[in-house]
Every structure is written in C-alpha cells, then in structure tokens.
Amino acid sequence: MLDISRLELGNIELYYETADIPGVIEEIQRVLSSLVTEKSHKSFTVPVQPRN
C-alpha cells in the first residue's frame, strides 16, 4: 500500500518495475471469485482483453 504522507514528506523511494498486469488481474479474479462464490453463490468475473 502506498503511504501518501511519507511520499509527500520525501521519506519514500519509488522505482519502476515491469509487471504482468493481465496476470495480476487474473490472480485477483481467481481469489475474489472463490470468495464471492463461497459467500453468495454468485459469480465474479473481470474481462481482460489481450494486448495487440
């Protein structure tokens, strides 16, 4: 989690890093889908379009 107050005070360093965003979204969907299904018997999906 990003602590904005530390960022404003200059007490935090940020750096760029490559990330597999579709993979992260798929993992979030997998975790949340099982929780939603378990609690409410409804489905949870996040449509992700592949990059060209």
N, CA, C and O atoms as a GROMACS GRO file, in nm:
protein
  208
    1MET      N    1   0.085  -0.116   0.000
    1MET     CA    2   0.000   0.000   0.000
    1MET      C    3   0.090   0.123   0.000
    1MET      O    4   0.192   0.128   0.069
    2LEU      N    5   0.052   0.220  -0.076
    2LEU     CA    6   0.128   0.343  -0.087
    2LEU      C    7   0.089   0.439   0.025
    2LEU      O    8  -0.028   0.474   0.040
    3ASP      N    9   0.187   0.482   0.104
    3ASP     CA   10   0.164   0.576   0.213
    3ASP      C   11   0.188   0.717   0.158
    3ASP      O   12   0.303   0.760   0.146
    4ILE      N   13   0.082   0.789   0.126
    4ILE     CA   14   0.090   0.921   0.063
    4ILE      C   15   0.162   1.022   0.153
    4ILE      O   16   0.237   1.105   0.102
    5SER      N   17   0.141   1.016   0.283
    5SER     CA   18   0.206   1.113   0.372
    5SER      C   19   0.357   1.097   0.368
    5SER      O   20   0.429   1.197   0.369
    6ARG      N   21   0.408   0.975   0.362
    6ARG     CA   22   0.553   0.954   0.352
    6ARG      C   23   0.604   1.003   0.218
    6ARG      O   24   0.714   1.057   0.209
    7LEU      N   25   0.524   0.984   0.114
    7LEU     CA   26   0.563   1.031  -0.019
    7LEU      C   27   0.572   1.183  -0.021
    7LEU      O   28   0.667   1.239  -0.076
    8GLU      N   29   0.474   1.249   0.038
    8GLU     CA   30   0.472   1.395   0.043
    8GLU      C   31   0.591   1.451   0.121
    8GLU      O   32   0.642   1.558   0.088
    9LEU      N   33   0.636   1.380   0.224
    9LEU     CA   34   0.749   1.424   0.305
    9LEU      C   35   0.883   1.387   0.242
    9LEU      O   36   0.989   1.427   0.291
   10GLY      N   37   0.879   1.312   0.134
   10GLY     CA   38   1.002   1.270   0.069
   10GLY      C   39   1.071   1.155   0.140
   10GLY      O   40   1.190   1.132   0.118
   11ASN      N   41   0.999   1.081   0.223
   11ASN     CA   42   1.055   0.971   0.300
   11ASN      C   43   1.032   0.834   0.235
   11ASN      O   44   1.037   0.731   0.302
   12ILE      N   45   1.008   0.834   0.108
   12ILE     CA   46   0.982   0.708   0.040
   12ILE      C   47   1.042   0.714  -0.099
   12ILE      O   48   1.041   0.819  -0.164
   13GLU      N   49   1.095   0.603  -0.143
   13GLU     CA   50   1.151   0.596  -0.277
   13GLU      C   51   1.060   0.512  -0.365
   13GLU      O   52   1.013   0.406  -0.323
   14LEU      N   53   1.036   0.558  -0.486
   14LEU     CA   54   0.959   0.483  -0.583
   14LEU      C   55   1.050   0.439  -0.695
   14LEU      O   56   1.145   0.511  -0.730
   15TYR      N   57   1.025   0.325  -0.751
   15TYR     CA   58   1.102   0.278  -0.865
   15TYR      C   59   1.010   0.205  -0.961
   15TYR      O   60   0.907   0.149  -0.922
   16TYR      N   61   1.048   0.206  -1.087
   16TYR     CA   62   0.971   0.139  -1.191
   16TYR      C   63   1.006  -0.009  -1.193
   16TYR      O   64   1.120  -0.048  -1.171
   17GLU      N   65   0.906  -0.089  -1.220
   17GLU     CA   66   0.925  -0.233  -1.229
   17GLU      C   67   0.825  -0.286  -1.331
   17GLU      O   68   0.710  -0.242  -1.335
   18THR      N   69   0.868  -0.379  -1.412
   18THR     CA   70   0.775  -0.438  -1.507
   18THR      C   71   0.681  -0.533  -1.433
   18THR      O   72   0.719  -0.597  -1.335
   19ALA      N   73   0.560  -0.541  -1.482
   19ALA     CA   74   0.461  -0.627  -1.418
   19ALA      C   75   0.371  -0.686  -1.525
   19ALA      O   76   0.344  -0.624  -1.628
   20ASP      N   77   0.325  -0.806  -1.500
   20ASP     CA   78   0.231  -0.874  -1.589
   20ASP      C   79   0.090  -0.838  -1.542
   20ASP      O   80   0.028  -0.913  -1.466
   21ILE      N   81   0.040  -0.723  -1.587
   21ILE     CA   82  -0.090  -0.674  -1.539
   21ILE      C   83  -0.203  -0.773  -1.566
   21ILE      O   84  -0.282  -0.801  -1.476
   22PRO      N   85  -0.215  -0.829  -1.689
   22PRO     CA   86  -0.321  -0.929  -1.709
   22PRO      C   87  -0.308  -1.047  -1.614
   22PRO      O   88  -0.409  -1.101  -1.567
   23GLY      N   89  -0.185  -1.089  -1.584
   23GLY     CA   90  -0.164  -1.198  -1.489
   23GLY      C   91  -0.207  -1.161  -1.349
   23GLY      O   92  -0.266  -1.242  -1.278
   24VAL      N   93  -0.177  -1.039  -1.308
   24VAL     CA   94  -0.218  -0.990  -1.176
   24VAL      C   95  -0.370  -0.985  -1.167
   24VAL      O   96  -0.428  -1.027  -1.067
   25ILE      N   97  -0.435  -0.935  -1.272
   25ILE     CA   98  -0.581  -0.927  -1.273
   25ILE      C   99  -0.642  -1.067  -1.269
   25ILE      O  100  -0.741  -1.089  -1.200
   26GLU      N  101  -0.584  -1.161  -1.342
   26GLU     CA  102  -0.634  -1.299  -1.340
   26GLU      C  103  -0.622  -1.360  -1.201
   26GLU      O  104  -0.712  -1.432  -1.156
   27GLU      N  105  -0.511  -1.333  -1.132
   27GLU     CA  106  -0.493  -1.386  -0.997
   27GLU      C  107  -0.593  -1.323  -0.900
   27GLU      O  108  -0.650  -1.393  -0.816
   28ILE      N  109  -0.616  -1.193  -0.911
   28ILE     CA  110  -0.716  -1.126  -0.828
   28ILE      C  111  -0.854  -1.185  -0.855
   28ILE      O  112  -0.931  -1.211  -0.762
   29GLN      N  113  -0.885  -1.206  -0.983
   29GLN     CA  114  -1.014  -1.265  -1.018
   29GLN      C  115  -1.028  -1.405  -0.959
   29GLN      O  116  -1.135  -1.441  -0.908
   30ARG      N  117  -0.920  -1.484  -0.964
   30ARG     CA  118  -0.926  -1.620  -0.911
   30ARG      C  119  -0.955  -1.618  -0.761
   30ARG      O  120  -1.040  -1.693  -0.713
   31VAL      N  121  -0.886  -1.532  -0.688
   31VAL     CA  122  -0.904  -1.525  -0.542
   31VAL      C  123  -1.043  -1.471  -0.507
   31VAL      O  124  -1.114  -1.530  -0.426
   32LEU      N  125  -1.080  -1.358  -0.569
   32LEU     CA  126  -1.210  -1.297  -0.537
   32LEU      C  127  -1.326  -1.382  -0.583
   32LEU      O  128  -1.430  -1.387  -0.517
   33SER      N  129  -1.311  -1.449  -0.696
   33SER     CA  130  -1.418  -1.534  -0.747
   33SER      C  131  -1.453  -1.644  -0.648
   33SER      O  132  -1.570  -1.671  -0.623
   34SER      N  133  -1.351  -1.708  -0.592
   34SER     CA  134  -1.378  -1.815  -0.496
   34SER      C  135  -1.442  -1.760  -0.369
   34SER      O  136  -1.529  -1.825  -0.311
   35LEU      N  137  -1.401  -1.640  -0.325
   35LEU     CA  138  -1.462  -1.580  -0.206
   35LEU      C  139  -1.608  -1.542  -0.231
   35LEU      O  140  -1.694  -1.568  -0.148
   36VAL      N  141  -1.634  -1.480  -0.347
   36VAL     CA  142  -1.771  -1.438  -0.380
   36VAL      C  143  -1.861  -1.561  -0.393
   36VAL      O  144  -1.972  -1.562  -0.340
   37THR      N  145  -1.814  -1.663  -0.462
   37THR     CA  146  -1.893  -1.784  -0.480
   37THR      C  147  -1.921  -1.850  -0.346
   37THR      O  148  -2.033  -1.896  -0.321
   38GLU      N  149  -1.820  -1.855  -0.261
   38GLU     CA  150  -1.834  -1.917  -0.129
   38GLU      C  151  -1.936  -1.842  -0.042
   38GLU      O  152  -2.014  -1.904   0.029
   39LYS      N  153  -1.934  -1.709  -0.048
   39LYS     CA  154  -2.019  -1.628   0.039
   39LYS      C  155  -2.160  -1.605  -0.016
   39LYS      O  156  -2.256  -1.600   0.060
   40SER      N  157  -2.172  -1.592  -0.149
   40SER     CA  158  -2.303  -1.552  -0.202
   40SER      C  159  -2.356  -1.642  -0.314
   40SER      O  160  -2.467  -1.621  -0.362
   41HIS      N  161  -2.277  -1.739  -0.355
   41HIS     CA  162  -2.316  -1.828  -0.464
   41HIS      C  163  -2.342  -1.752  -0.594
   41HIS      O  164  -2.421  -1.796  -0.677
   42LYS      N  165  -2.276  -1.638  -0.610
   42LYS     CA  166  -2.281  -1.561  -0.734
   42LYS      C  167  -2.145  -1.569  -0.800
   42LYS      O  168  -2.049  -1.615  -0.739
   43SER      N  169  -2.137  -1.526  -0.924
   43SER     CA  170  -2.008  -1.531  -0.992
   43SER      C  171  -1.943  -1.393  -0.996
   43SER      O  172  -2.009  -1.291  -0.981
   44PHE      N  173  -1.812  -1.393  -1.015
   44PHE     CA  174  -1.734  -1.271  -1.022
   44PHE      C  175  -1.636  -1.286  -1.137
   44PHE      O  176  -1.555  -1.379  -1.138
   45THR      N  177  -1.644  -1.197  -1.235
   45THR     CA  178  -1.552  -1.204  -1.348
   45THR      C  179  -1.495  -1.065  -1.379
   45THR      O  180  -1.558  -0.963  -1.352
   46VAL      N  181  -1.376  -1.066  -1.434
   46VAL     CA  182  -1.312  -0.943  -1.479
   46VAL      C  183  -1.267  -0.968  -1.622
   46VAL      O  184  -1.170  -1.041  -1.643
   47PRO      N  185  -1.336  -0.909  -1.720
   47PRO     CA  186  -1.293  -0.932  -1.859
   47PRO      C  187  -1.163  -0.859  -1.887
   47PRO      O  188  -1.150  -0.740  -1.858
   48VAL      N  189  -1.067  -0.930  -1.943
   48VAL     CA  190  -0.938  -0.872  -1.978
   48VAL      C  191  -0.915  -0.900  -2.126
   48VAL      O  192  -0.916  -1.015  -2.170
   49GLN      N  193  -0.894  -0.793  -2.202
   49GLN     CA  194  -0.866  -0.809  -2.343
   49GLN      C  195  -0.716  -0.818  -2.364
   49GLN      O  196  -0.641  -0.738  -2.308
   50PRO      N  197  -0.672  -0.914  -2.442
   50PRO     CA  198  -0.527  -0.926  -2.467
   50PRO      C  199  -0.474  -0.806  -2.544
   50PRO      O  200  -0.544  -0.746  -2.626
   51ARG      N  201  -0.349  -0.771  -2.517
   51ARG     CA  202  -0.285  -0.661  -2.586
   51ARG      C  203  -0.244  -0.705  -2.726
   51ARG      O  204  -0.208  -0.821  -2.747
   52ASN      N  205  -0.250  -0.613  -2.820
   52ASN     CA  206  -0.208  -0.643  -2.957
   52ASN      C  207  -0.061  -0.622  -2.973
   52ASN      O  208  -0.007  -0.643  -3.082
   0.00000   0.00000   0.00000
